[in-house]
Amino acid sequence: MTKHLFTWVQKLDLPRIEKLVLVILITLNKSSKKGHIPTVREIASGSSISERSAQRALKNLVNNKIIFATPKSGSATRYEINAPSKKGDARQ
């Protein structure tokens, strides 16, 4: 599944920082403990960019419907990747 996601990211017409943040988000979601929500700080650290740059990239990814953001009261926002399945298209 992960290889499919990385191939999908490669084909996206996105600025490099947004692609990098998306790759880090996929990696953190795959490698983290179940229920753990990666923070903006973790995403920024993994991408070697500032937290503000990570926030901008995440916002642009949400605006382009590449990821969905679900705010959690009192905790980090959960980001869900809107990737196509191996057989179909991404959700609209």
N, C-alpha and C positions, 0 to 999 in steps of 0.2 A: 504493500500500500504506500509506503513512504517513497519508493522510487517513482511511483505514478505521480505523487504530489510534487516531487522535485522536477520532474519532466514538465508538468503543468506550469510551475512557476517559471521555468526557463522560457516558455513560450509566451508568457504574459508581456504585454507592452507597458512596462512600468519603469519608473526611475530606479536606479540601482539600489538606493537606500530602502525603498519600499520592498523591493525583491529580497533584500538582505533581511529586513525585519520579518517578512513572511516566512523565509526559510528558518530563521531563529524561532519564530512562533511554532512552526511545525515541529521542529526539533525539541523544543521545551515541552510541548504537549505530548510528544511521544515518549520522552525520557522521564517525565516527572511522575510522582506518585499520583495515584488516582485521587481526584478531588482537588489537587493542587492547581491554583490558578497562577500562571506566570505574571509577575508584576512588570510594570513599565521599567523599573530599575533592572530587573533580570533581562528583559528584552534588550534594553539599551546596552547593558554590559556584554551580553552575548554578541551584539552587533558592533561593538566598539564605537558607539555613537553616544551623543548626549541624551539624557532623558527627554529633553524638549524635542529633539529630532525624532526620537522614537514615538513620542506622542503625535507629532505631525504626520509621520508615516502611517501610524495606526488609524488616525482620523481619515487620511486619504484612502486607505484600504477599505474602511467602512463606507465612505462616500461612494466609492466605485463598486460596492457590493461584492468585494473579494473576500471580506470577512464580515461577520456580524458581531456587534458588541451588545452584551447583556450586562448592564450595571447591577452590581450587588451592593445592597446597603451595608455600609461599614466595612467593605472589603474591596478587593481588586475587581475590575471589570473582567468578565469572562469573554474571550474572543473565540468565535467559532469560525473555522475556515470554510468558505463556500466553494469548495473544489468540486469539479464534476466527478461523478463516479467513473469507473473504467468503461462503462457502457453508455453513459448519458451526460447530460449537460448539468451545469451548476444551477442551483435554485435561483429564482428571480425574486 
